[in-house]
Amino acid sequence: MTVARRSPLGGRRPTRDELAGFENATIDDVIAEHTKLLIVGINPGLWTAAVNAPFAHPANRFWPSLAEAGLMPHRVDASRGLGDDDLATFTAQGFSLTNIVGRASARAAELSAEELRAGRVQLEQLAQRLSPRVIAILGITAYRTAFEDKNAVLGKQDREIAEAEVWVLPQPSGLNAHAPLPVLADWWRQVGHAAGII
């Protein structure tokens, strides 16, 4: 079920002045017809909200790391929005994508613990509906708060959600210096194998 995504900016990049206007905006989830891997961001950034495309900031390593890992056939440039062909390729692989918290902010650190815990409940409900094999949550700090597991570490978790394995991967934001592209690609290969995609 691939639905065309329209950018509020009509296919152009946002200007610096425009970004603040997307504070608290939301973006569409990406939902595949048959989900193998449910990817979960923390919340949309302002650039992402501006173009209605996940991980759209040019410095974000999400799309490059998927290509590097072999989960996408090429690097997607989502900085102006997510093209129909890229969206179709992404969902055909069995990828769906959502966020723990739907509202956009300049930084994930602006979210409250209450928002993250409420988002966990919504994520659990979505997982029940989609029945993915694997759920990959991107961001260990947000995961620890949302799931009230202060000792969690990156990798496969001891819990399941809707019978799906739960993995926590590093945040792909360009602000995360601890997760260069090769590190992220290696995590994606592990998750791709677990989900039966590669």
ROKOL-874032 format. One line per field, with one value per residue (C-alpha): residue in three letters; x, y, z. Coordinates in pm, 1 decimal, decimal comma, always signed. Each point is the difference from the previous one (the first is absolute). Layout:
resn	c(ALA / ...);
X	c(X / ...);
Y	c(Y / ...);
Z	c(Z / ...);
***
This chain:
resn	c(MET / THR / VAL / ALA / ARG / ARG / SER / PRO / LEU / GLY / GLY / ARG / ARG / PRO / THR / ARG / ASP / GLU / LEU / ALA / GLY / PHE / GLU / ASN / ALA / THR / ILE / ASP / ASP / VAL / ILE / ALA / GLU / HIS / THR / LYS / LEU / LEU / ILE / VAL / GLY / ILE / ASN / PRO / GLY / LEU / TRP / THR / ALA / ALA / VAL / ASN / ALA / PRO / PHE / ALA / HIS / PRO / ALA / ASN / ARG / PHE / TRP / PRO / SER / LEU / ALA / GLU / ALA / GLY / LEU / MET / PRO / HIS / ARG / VAL / ASP / ALA / SER / ARG / GLY / LEU / GLY / ASP / ASP / ASP / LEU / ALA / THR / PHE / THR / ALA / GLN / GLY / PHE / SER / LEU / THR / ASN / ILE / VAL / GLY / ARG / ALA / SER / ALA / ARG / ALA / ALA / GLU / LEU / SER / ALA / GLU / GLU / LEU / ARG / ALA / GLY / ARG / VAL / GLN / LEU / GLU / GLN / LEU / ALA / GLN / ARG / LEU / SER / PRO / ARG / VAL / ILE / ALA / ILE / LEU / GLY / ILE / THR / ALA / TYR / ARG / THR / ALA / PHE / GLU / ASP / LYS / ASN / ALA / VAL / LEU / GLY / LYS / GLN / ASP / ARG / GLU / ILE / ALA / GLU / ALA / GLU / VAL / TRP / VAL / LEU / PRO / GLN / PRO / SER / GLY / LEU / ASN / ALA / HIS / ALA / PRO / LEU / PRO / VAL / LEU / ALA / ASP / TRP / TRP / ARG / GLN / VAL / GLY / HIS / ALA / ALA / GLY / ILE / ILE);
X	c(+0,0 / +223,7 / -157,9 / +145,8 / +159,4 / -25,9 / +244,9 / -153,2 / +279,0 / -78,5 / +332,2 / +249,0 / +227,6 / -112,0 / +175,8 / +143,1 / -274,4 / -274,4 / +112,5 / -126,5 / -349,3 / -4,0 / +46,4 / -257,6 / -109,0 / -45,3 / +90,9 / -164,6 / +106,3 / +132,2 / -192,0 / +76,9 / -269,5 / +194,8 / +234,8 / +312,8 / +191,5 / -161,5 / +250,5 / -69,9 / +154,2 / -17,5 / -191,5 / +15,7 / +252,2 / -108,2 / +145,1 / -180,2 / -328,1 / +59,2 / +21,6 / -216,6 / +278,2 / +172,0 / +361,3 / +7,9 / +274,4 / +299,5 / +236,5 / -210,1 / +165,0 / -319,0 / -39,2 / +375,4 / +37,2 / -288,1 / +168,5 / +341,6 / -150,2 / -163,0 / -355,2 / -70,0 / +139,6 / +116,9 / +34,0 / -326,6 / +7,3 / -304,5 / +104,4 / -277,1 / -248,2 / -24,0 / -55,3 / -265,8 / +257,3 / +212,0 / -308,4 / -112,3 / +345,3 / +14,1 / -342,3 / +48,0 / +287,1 / -245,4 / +105,6 / -247,0 / +101,6 / -145,9 / +117,3 / -39,5 / -121,6 / -178,5 / +73,1 / +300,2 / +267,2 / +348,1 / +150,0 / -128,0 / +121,9 / -296,4 / -243,1 / -133,5 / +11,9 / -379,7 / -10,6 / +244,6 / -190,8 / -330,8 / +166,5 / +104,7 / -365,6 / -85,8 / +297,3 / -118,6 / -345,1 / +146,7 / +219,9 / -305,3 / -162,6 / +303,5 / +151,5 / +361,2 / +275,5 / +234,1 / -40,5 / +307,5 / -8,9 / +256,3 / +136,0 / +107,2 / -70,8 / -358,9 / -48,2 / +115,7 / -251,4 / -293,2 / +36,9 / +116,3 / +314,1 / +290,1 / +253,7 / -83,4 / +290,3 / +9,9 / -92,3 / -266,6 / -209,9 / -139,4 / -356,6 / -237,4 / -279,8 / -288,3 / +227,2 / +259,4 / +365,9 / +94,8 / +334,5 / +138,1 / +236,2 / +194,7 / -171,1 / +103,3 / -12,0 / +301,9 / +23,3 / +89,7 / +378,8 / +2,5 / -174,2 / +199,3 / -131,4 / +188,4 / -127,6 / -359,4 / +28,6 / +123,8 / -299,0 / -237,6 / +151,9 / -64,4 / -357,6 / -57,7 / +105,6 / -221,5 / -297,7 / +67,2 / +64,7 / +363,3);
Y	c(+0,0 / +278,4 / +342,5 / +300,9 / +241,8 / +367,8 / +254,9 / +319,2 / +183,7 / -149,2 / -176,8 / +261,1 / +14,0 / +213,5 / +324,3 / +60,5 / +253,2 / -244,5 / -281,7 / +158,5 / +2,2 / -380,9 / -29,4 / -251,4 / -99,2 / -369,8 / -216,4 / -300,9 / -348,9 / -226,6 / -327,4 / -300,6 / -246,2 / -285,8 / +133,4 / -199,1 / +278,9 / +286,9 / +285,1 / +241,4 / +344,3 / +208,9 / +292,9 / +201,0 / +277,8 / +334,9 / -69,6 / -333,8 / +169,4 / +270,2 / -248,7 / -282,7 / -254,6 / -211,2 / +79,0 / +274,0 / +226,0 / -14,4 / -83,8 / -293,7 / -337,6 / -209,1 / -32,2 / -28,9 / -273,0 / -204,9 / +13,7 / -80,9 / -303,4 / -125,3 / +54,1 / +261,2 / -20,5 / +363,2 / +302,4 / +184,8 / +379,5 / +89,7 / +361,4 / +129,5 / -273,5 / -373,0 / -81,8 / -250,1 / -243,6 / +8,2 / -45,5 / -297,5 / -160,3 / +52,2 / -151,7 / -284,2 / -119,8 / -31,8 / +315,8 / +209,0 / +309,0 / +198,6 / +207,9 / -43,4 / +359,5 / +157,3 / +369,8 / +162,1 / +180,4 / +136,4 / -265,5 / -324,3 / +119,8 / +239,9 / -291,0 / -78,5 / -341,2 / -2,1 / +51,1 / -283,8 / -239,6 / +88,9 / -55,8 / -347,8 / -92,9 / +123,5 / -190,2 / -320,0 / +46,2 / +59,1 / -307,4 / -210,1 / +118,1 / -43,3 / -319,9 / +72,1 / -256,1 / +261,7 / +347,1 / +224,2 / +301,9 / +267,6 / +159,6 / -164,8 / +295,9 / +37,9 / -376,9 / -14,3 / +269,5 / -123,9 / -359,4 / +83,4 / -211,6 / +211,6 / -281,4 / -72,7 / -11,3 / +6,4 / -319,0 / -266,1 / +48,0 / -260,6 / +113,1 / -56,8 / +223,3 / -178,5 / -305,6 / +205,1 / +16,2 / +343,3 / +151,5 / +337,9 / +167,1 / +324,7 / +323,2 / +76,8 / +377,1 / +192,4 / +124,4 / -351,8 / -19,9 / -353,5 / -151,3 / +50,4 / -151,2 / -335,6 / -59,3 / +70,9 / -219,2 / -291,0 / +34,8 / +8,2 / -319,2 / -177,2 / +126,1 / -79,0 / -360,2 / -28,0 / +130,6 / -234,1 / +286,7 / -88,4);
Z	c(+0,0 / -128,8 / +34,3 / -178,9 / +246,7 / -71,9 / +132,9 / +139,1 / -185,5 / -340,3 / -55,7 / +114,8 / +301,9 / +295,3 / +78,3 / +344,0 / +70,5 / -95,4 / +230,3 / +322,7 / -146,0 / +7,9 / +377,9 / +130,6 / -353,5 / -78,1 / -299,1 / -159,6 / +103,7 / -274,1 / +7,1 / -220,6 / -99,2 / +163,2 / +267,8 / +78,2 / +172,6 / +189,4 / +33,3 / +284,8 / +23,5 / +314,5 / -150,9 / -321,4 / -34,4 / -140,1 / -345,0 / -10,2 / +89,2 / -258,4 / -288,9 / +146,8 / -46,8 / +267,1 / +89,7 / -263,6 / +136,5 / -236,4 / +288,2 / +122,2 / -63,7 / -10,5 / -377,1 / -73,9 / +264,0 / -146,8 / -341,6 / +148,1 / +173,9 / -320,3 / +125,4 / -267,9 / -354,7 / +1,6 / +225,8 / +35,1 / +9,0 / +210,1 / +56,6 / -230,3 / +86,7 / -64,1 / -366,7 / -103,2 / -143,3 / +316,4 / +215,4 / -209,0 / +19,7 / +376,3 / +71,9 / -250,2 / +219,7 / +288,6 / +182,0 / +198,0 / +193,2 / +289,0 / +298,1 / +374,5 / +22,1 / -293,9 / +57,8 / -162,7 / +197,8 / -62,5 / +231,1 / +148,3 / +341,2 / +2,7 / +50,7 / +344,9 / +163,8 / +1,3 / -377,8 / -56,5 / +225,2 / -167,9 / -335,6 / +108,9 / +48,0 / -349,7 / -142,2 / +166,3 / -153,2 / -347,7 / +33,5 / +88,0 / -322,6 / -227,3 / +149,5 / -102,3 / +48,7 / +146,5 / +151,2 / -19,8 / +231,9 / -84,6 / +314,8 / +325,0 / +230,2 / -119,5 / +15,3 / +362,4 / +92,4 / -208,9 / +114,3 / +353,7 / -42,1 / +120,7 / -50,9 / -364,3 / -246,4 / -378,1 / -182,6 / +38,3 / +313,9 / +239,4 / -70,3 / -288,3 / -124,6 / -171,1 / -33,1 / -191,3 / +95,9 / +131,2 / -96,6 / +103,9 / -245,7 / +21,2 / -97,1 / -362,3 / +53,6 / -116,6 / +360,0 / +122,2 / -31,0 / +143,1 / -302,5 / -320,9 / -321,5 / +20,2 / +354,1 / -99,0 / -310,5 / +211,5 / +234,3 / -297,8 / -142,3 / +329,9 / +16,2 / -367,5 / +58,6 / +307,0 / -198,5 / -294,0 / -241,3 / -79,2);
***
